[in-house]
């Protein structure tokens, strides 16, 4: 088979405005009708994945019901800059442990500068100092590779991997610094799977890493505005906590979409890609998944849509 597709049994959990819908409309909703909509969504996602000339995998997690959809979820993919999410988590873990403070400052020197994305490579040698928090923001929002390498040196590659393993994410591995072609040529890529990346984002959403406050601080950085392939498939007023990654032949993105009535995780990965095909595929996947959850969040038990603002 081209892919493996799994769906968890449908359950309903009260959550935010959706809990009001449960009370007002007497859920559960029509399971036979909903099954048709879900199957059409699955078929569309399979179609998009099958049409990609690269190898592609994805995971969708309904953060209200626990419903889970996946294609090629256990394939291993290089991560590009998406691996910066585990680095960010390790920084906050060590700060929580008191090894340093997020307000501690680091001098930006030419010896630390690398190419690729970001702005620090343009700074003067030794002319600026930035806090560890500022380096985290630059790593995520501008995908700054110099900031990332400074943070890797700060927390230690092996500690990032040890923390991922402690969360049950043994295939999510940081194996090289940013912009290291020799290490990449040796096969020392930064790796993960759609299943593990989706689980990591769910852990953050549910406040299960260190504590709720630490998770919210990490998510606040991931929520800072940036246009990505997945965000292009979602209305601009819907918050997204995400980190994309891209290196030649590889496109990835890990995201939590905060659709008010029905938040969800969406992770998509591709390698052996060609040109800009991945961006279009990621956008189509994102739009398909958003449409599905929008309908679940807005529908009454008979599939009519009610604006939640009218329920206040």
N, C-alpha and C positions, 0 to 999 in steps of 0.2 A: 504493500500500500504506500501511497505517496506520503501519508501523514497519519498520525494518531490523534483522534479527537475524543475528548472526554467531557462529560457533563455530570456534575454532582446532582443528586436528587434535589428537587425544588423545596425550599423551606422559606418561611417568612419570619423576619426579625424586626421588631420595632426600632425605628431610627429616625430621629428628627421629625421633619414634616411628614415623612412616610408613615410614622406611627399614627398621625392624625388620619391619614387616608385609610389605615386599617380599621380604625374605629368608625369612621363615617360611612365607608362603603362596604363594610362587612366582608373583608377578604377572608379566605383565599379567593383569588380571581379564577376565572374559568380555565382550568388546566389544559383542556383540549385546545382551546383557542390560542392560549399562550404558547403551547407546544408548536403550533404552526408558525408563529412569529419567530420563535427561537430557531426552528429548523431552517427557516428562510435566512436568518442572520448567519447561521453556521454555513449554509451553502454559499452565501456571498463571500464570507471570509475564506472558505476553501478555494473559491474561484480566484480571488485576488492572490492568494499564496501560490496557487498552481500556475498562474500566469507570470509570476516573477521568474526571471532567468537565473537568479541566484538561489541559494538554499535559504529558506525563510522559516522562522518559527515565531509563535506568539502565545501569550497567555492573557486571559481576561478573568478578573475576579470581581464578582458582585460583592461589594463591601457591606451590603445590607443582608442579603439572603445567604451568601456563601456559594452561590452558583458559580461554577468555574468552567471555562471553555479553553481548550488548548489545541494547538497544532504544532507538532514537532517540538514539544516543550522541553525535552531532555537532550536535544542537540546542544553541543558546545559551540559557542561563537566567540571570536575576539570582540572586545568591548569598546575599543576606542576610549573616548572620554566618559562613557557611562560608568566606567570603573571608579570614577571620582566620587560616586556615592559612598561606597565602602570606605574610601579614604576620609571623607567628611565624617562618617560615623566614628571612625577610630580617633580622629582629632577630638571630637566631643566626648568620647569615652575617656580618653586620657586627661582631658581638662577636668572632667567630673571627678576623676581619681586624684586630682591635685598635682599632676606632674608638671603642669604649667597653667597659666591663665590665658584665656582668649584675648585679653588685653595686652599680653606680652608682645613686644615688637621685634621685628626682624629687619635687618638692613638688606636692601636690594643691591646686590653687587653683580658686576659683569660676569664673574665666574659662575654664577648660578643661572644665568639667562640662557634660555633655549628658544628655538623657533616655534613655528606652528601658531596656533591660536593664542590670543591674549594680548595684553598691552604692556606688561612689565618688561618685555624684551626691548622696549623703546626707552626705558628709563635710563638716566645717567648712572654711571658706576659709583655706587656708594652714596648717592645723593639723597636717597629717600629711605624711610623706615615705615613699615606697615604692621599693623597688629595681626595676630594669628587669625582673628575673626575676619579682618579685611582680606587676608589671603584666601580664606574659605569662600568668601563672596566672589572674589575674582575667579577662583577655580570653577565655581558652578555657573555663574552668570555669563562670564566671558570665556569660560573654559580655558583659563590662562594656564599654560603649561609650565611656565616658570614658577608660578604660585603653587601649582600641584607638586612639582619636584621639591620645593622647599618644605611642603607639608609631609611628603613621603619621608624626607630625611629627618623630619622632626619626630614622627611617630614610629617609623620603622616598618618596612615592607612585611616582615615576618609577623608583626603584631596585627596588621590588617588581616592577614590570612588566618591567624589564630582566632581572631574575633569572629570572622565569617564562619569558621569551622564550629565554633561554640554555638552558633545560631543554627547549625545543621546545614550550612551552605558550603560544603567541602569543595564544590567545583567552581566556586567564585574565587578567583585567584588573581592577586596582584603580583606580577612576576618581573616587571621592568618599570623604569621611570619613563616619563613622557619624552618623546622624540629621541629614541635610542634605536636607530636603524640596525646597528650590529646585533643588539639583543633580539630585535624582531626577526632578523634573518636567521638567528639561531633557534627560532621557534619559541622564544620566551615572551609569549603574548599574555596580555591581561584578559582573563576569560570569565565567562559565566554561561548560564543556560536561561532560557525564558522562565522556566519553573522557579529557579532560585532567585532570579531578579524580582519576579512577581511576589514571591514570598517575602523578600527583604522589604519591598515597598509596603506590603500588608503589615509587617512587623512595625514599621514606623507609624503607619496610620493608626494602628491599635495601641500605640504607646508601649510596646513590649520590649523596646531596647533601652536598657538602663532604667528609665522611668518616663512617665508621660511628658514631663517638662523638657527633658533632653530631646525627646522625639519631636516635640513641637518646635524647638529651636532649630533642629536640623531641617524640618519641613518648611520652616519660615524661609530658610535660604533657598531650598529647592523650589519654592513658590515664587521667587522673585522673577519678574517678567522676562521672557525670552521667547522668540518665535522659533518653533520647532516643527518638524513634519507632523507629529501627532497633534500639536496645538492648532495647526491649520485646519484640522477636521472638526474643531470644537468652537462654538461661539466665543467671541473674545471676552465676554463677561463671565465666563465660567473659569474659576481658578484652577490651575494645574501645578502640581509639584512634580518636576521632571528633570531629567538629565539625558540629553542625547549624546551620541558618540559617533564619530565617523573617521575612518582611515581608508586608504584606497582599497576598494572591494568590499568594505564593511560598513554597515549602517545599523545603529542600535538606538533604542530609546526606552527608558524606564519612566513610567508616569502614574500618578494618582490624579484622576479627574474628579474634582469636587462638584459634581452635578448635585445641586441641593437636595433633590428628592431621591437621588439614587447614585451615590458616589461609587467609583469603581477603579480598579487597577488595570492598566493596559501596558504590556511589555511586548515590543516587537524587535526582532533581530534578523539580520541578513548578512551572509558572506558570499563570496564569489559573485558579487553584484556587478552590474554593468551600468556605467554612466550615472544618470540621475533617476533611473527607474525606481530606486528604493524610496525616494521622497514621495513620488506619486503614489506608490503602493501603500506607504505608511499613512498618507493622508486619507486614502480611500478606506483603509482599515479603520482608522480613527473615526471617520464620519459614519461608517456602518455601525460601529460599536456605540457611538454616541446616540445615534437614532434609536437603537434598541433600548438603551437605558432611559432615554427621554420618554419613550412610550411606557415603559414599566413604571417610571416615577409619576407620570401624569394620569395614567389610566384608572378609571373606576373599575369595578368588578365586571362591567360589561364592555370595556374597551373604549369608553368615551373619555375625552380629555378634559380635565378641570384645572384651571390656573390655581396653584396653591395660594396665591395672594387673595383669592376670593374666599378662602376658608378661614381667614383671620377674623 
